Amino acid sequence: MYNSKITGLGYYVPENVVTNDDLSKMMDTNDEWIQERTGIKERRWIKEGSEDTTAVMGAKASRIAIERAGLTKDDIDFIVFATLSPDYYFPGGGVQLQDMLDMRTVGALDVRNQCSGFIYALSVADQFIKTGMYKNVLVVGAEHHSGGLDKTNRGRSVTVIFGDGAGAAVLSRTEDNTKGILSSHLYSEGKHAKELIVESPSIKHWVPALIAANDENDESYYPYMNGTFVFKHAVVRFSEAIIAGLEKNNLQATDINMLIPHQANLRISQFVQKKFKLTDDQVYNNIMKFGNTTAASVIIALTEAWELGKIKDNDLVVLAAFGSGFTWGSVIMRW
Ligand SMILES: CC(C)(COP(=O)(O)OP(=O)(O)OC[C@H]1O[C@@H](n2cnc3c(N)ncnc32)[C@H](O)[C@@H]1OP(=O)(O)O)[C@@H](O)C(=O)NCCC(=O)NCCS
């Protein structure tokens, strides 16, 4: 068995900043409500007319990650692409990335696990490397939320939370058993699928039926979230996933150097931080600037923390996420 290690990181966010005050001009909301409930001050939303899409942003982040890994596109053996907002209903973003980066005809796998998408994607890549099948896997999380949000009063409890962006990691084979991904832990509980969902279009609500109904009050195109229910489950599941990772590796919370929680809500991160008695230096949050970028959030935060020098050689780094599905999980690694 080999080990796998992140050798390159990159992220890209659209340049268009949307502040809470900007949102208050579109819907009945305000900076105080948003900051108090979520910690978010601003987010990036792709501007109309921009070339950016989910796949384009994924490609921009990937180029940075591949270069920082000291590799070229031809060294990548496989792509894992996580998103809930693909450019097309099908095919998924993975093949678009293969084309946009002008890569060899390597395999491309799409992961549909919403906020825990990057954790799932990284875990899949880890298995391919540990078995010796691949040497370098490109793992991407990218989201274009802004095009699919309800920007009227009706959507305000969801719309203010989400932002656009992408992040990428190159996961590479290493024979050093002391470094890299120690373990990953994945979970799901589908009975809560409808607590955080976009129902249409889907085979149950297919386009001809939607057109025929011509119902402008149809909210099934937009994300629905039972916020309080999601919040309560998130704090429990985040903690469980972190504990599972620590126990598996005979580690304690005091061993954590850096926790990167999915940026769902600053209050969720703070709850988890308090539960594990971590200091501000041991947890990295950037939801204030970028909002919740779903599958991109963990990888954008990891990249930014690393760029700022907050992750050092030999640090114990814990990634954890929870989201729609419900799905949740963690990845424990030695940097
Ligand atoms: C979404 C969330 C911020 C809402 O916070 P909350 O404290 O639960 O707020 P509520 O939904 O109970 O709404 C409280 C009031 O604010 C109002 N409100 C909702 N959105 C608002 C907005 N953007 N601006 C102003 N008021 C708003 C509601 O209508 C409600 O008004 P009422 O009391 O008159 O009915 C919170 O539930 C949350 O963060 N949940 C987890 C979300 C999450 O992590 N999602 C990602 C999945 S990984």
The ligand as an SDF file (V2000), in Angstrom:
LIG
                    3D

 48 50  0  0  0  0  0  0  0  0999 V2000
  -30.3830   29.6280    7.8460 C   0  0  0  0  0  0  0  0  0  0  0  0
  -30.1190   30.1540    9.2480 C   0  0  0  0  0  0  0  0  0  0  0  0
  -29.0230   31.1980    9.2130 C   0  0  0  0  0  0  0  0  0  0  0  0
  -31.3990   30.8420    9.7300 C   0  0  0  0  0  0  0  0  0  0  0  0
  -31.2170   31.2680   11.0420 O   0  0  0  0  0  0  0  0  0  0  0  0
  -32.3430   31.0160   12.1320 P   0  0  0  0  0  0  0  0  0  0  0  0
  -31.8790   31.6180   13.3770 O   0  0  0  0  0  0  0  0  0  0  0  0
  -32.6390   29.5390   12.1480 O   0  0  0  0  0  0  0  0  0  0  0  0
  -33.5170   31.8600   11.5540 O   0  0  0  0  0  0  0  0  0  0  0  0
  -34.9960   31.4320   11.1610 P   0  0  0  0  0  0  0  0  0  0  0  0
  -34.9800   30.6260    9.9090 O   0  0  0  0  0  0  0  0  0  0  0  0
  -35.6260   30.8100   12.3880 O   0  0  0  0  0  0  0  0  0  0  0  0
  -35.6280   32.7980   10.8670 O   0  0  0  0  0  0  0  0  0  0  0  0
  -35.7710   33.7980   11.8770 C   0  0  0  0  0  0  0  0  0  0  0  0
  -36.4940   34.9940   11.3020 C   0  0  0  0  0  0  0  0  0  0  0  0
  -35.6430   35.6620   10.3580 O   0  0  0  0  0  0  0  0  0  0  0  0
  -36.3150   35.8170    9.1040 C   0  0  0  0  0  0  0  0  0  0  0  0
  -35.3460   35.7410    8.0170 N   0  0  0  0  0  0  0  0  0  0  0  0
  -34.9860   34.6710    7.2850 C   0  0  0  0  0  0  0  0  0  0  0  0
  -34.0340   35.0070    6.4050 N   0  0  0  0  0  0  0  0  0  0  0  0
  -33.7900   36.3190    6.5820 C   0  0  0  0  0  0  0  0  0  0  0  0
  -32.9180   37.2270    5.9720 C   0  0  0  0  0  0  0  0  0  0  0  0
  -32.0700   36.8640    4.9930 N   0  0  0  0  0  0  0  0  0  0  0  0
  -32.9100   38.5040    6.4090 N   0  0  0  0  0  0  0  0  0  0  0  0
  -33.7150   38.8900    7.3960 C   0  0  0  0  0  0  0  0  0  0  0  0
  -34.5920   38.0670    8.0150 N   0  0  0  0  0  0  0  0  0  0  0  0
  -34.6110   36.8000    7.6130 C   0  0  0  0  0  0  0  0  0  0  0  0
  -37.2940   34.6740    9.0600 C   0  0  0  0  0  0  0  0  0  0  0  0
  -38.3570   34.9610    8.1860 O   0  0  0  0  0  0  0  0  0  0  0  0
  -37.7420   34.6050   10.5060 C   0  0  0  0  0  0  0  0  0  0  0  0
  -38.6950   35.6190   10.7300 O   0  0  0  0  0  0  0  0  0  0  0  0
  -39.9550   35.3700   11.7080 P   0  0  0  0  0  0  0  0  0  0  0  0
  -39.3590   35.0760   13.0480 O   0  0  0  0  0  0  0  0  0  0  0  0
  -40.6790   36.6620   11.6290 O   0  0  0  0  0  0  0  0  0  0  0  0
  -40.6660   34.2040   11.1110 O   0  0  0  0  0  0  0  0  0  0  0  0
  -29.7490   29.0420   10.2130 C   0  0  0  0  0  0  0  0  0  0  0  0
  -30.8450   28.2170   10.4710 O   0  0  0  0  0  0  0  0  0  0  0  0
  -28.6270   28.1860    9.6990 C   0  0  0  0  0  0  0  0  0  0  0  0
  -27.5190   28.6460    9.5000 O   0  0  0  0  0  0  0  0  0  0  0  0
  -28.8650   26.8970    9.5130 N   0  0  0  0  0  0  0  0  0  0  0  0
  -27.8480   25.9810    8.9960 C   0  0  0  0  0  0  0  0  0  0  0  0
  -27.6760   26.2800    7.5860 C   0  0  0  0  0  0  0  0  0  0  0  0
  -26.5400   25.5700    6.9650 C   0  0  0  0  0  0  0  0  0  0  0  0
  -25.5550   25.3050    7.5880 O   0  0  0  0  0  0  0  0  0  0  0  0
  -26.7050   25.3000    5.6990 N   0  0  0  0  0  0  0  0  0  0  0  0
  -25.7240   24.7250    4.9060 C   0  0  0  0  0  0  0  0  0  0  0  0
  -25.8130   23.2820    4.9340 C   0  0  0  0  0  0  0  0  0  0  0  0
  -24.3260   22.6400    5.1070 S   0  0  0  0  0  0  0  0  0  0  0  0
  1  2  1  0
  2  3  1  0
  2  4  1  0
  2 36  1  0
  4  5  1  0
  5  6  1  0
  6  7  2  0
  6  8  1  0
  6  9  1  0
  9 10  1  0
 10 11  2  0
 10 12  1  0
 10 13  1  0
 13 14  1  0
 14 15  1  0
 15 16  1  0
 15 30  1  0
 16 17  1  0
 17 18  1  0
 17 28  1  0
 18 19  1  0
 18 27  1  0
 19 20  2  0
 20 21  1  0
 21 22  1  0
 21 27  2  0
 22 23  1  0
 22 24  2  0
 24 25  1  0
 25 26  2  0
 26 27  1  0
 28 29  1  0
 28 30  1  0
 30 31  1  0
 31 32  1  0
 32 33  2  0
 32 34  1  0
 32 35  1  0
 36 37  1  0
 36 38  1  0
 38 39  2  0
 38 40  1  0
 40 41  1  0
 41 42  1  0
 42 43  1  0
 43 44  2  0
 43 45  1  0
 45 46  1  0
 46 47  1  0
 47 48  1  0
M  END
$$$$
